[in-house]
Amino acid sequence: MTEGAKVGIEISQAMVAEYGNNKVHIQNRFRSLINALASTNPQLRLQLINRVIDPKKFVSMQEADLTSDEMKRKNEEVMKYQM
């Protein structure tokens, strides 16, 4: 089994531990986590696979923590411009 598959299983287990049997909440949270891994923060995927971030911690991370540093900088620029 690949390291990525092991991490995926641990994420699934952590989600059930965190949210119980609330399938709707688990599905919504899973989508948001996958989006963060797939597009908005590719470094996050490497950190998970390399065990820099624990899958249990990953499941409970806030949206702001899932955002890449580059996206955070862009958001800050937009906020400065709006002021």
Buried (B, 14 or more C-beta within 10 A) or exposed (E): EEEEEEBBEBBBEBBEEBBEEEEEEBEEBBEBBEEBBEEBBEEBBEEBBEEEBBBBEBBEBEEEBBBBEEBEEEEEEEEEEEE
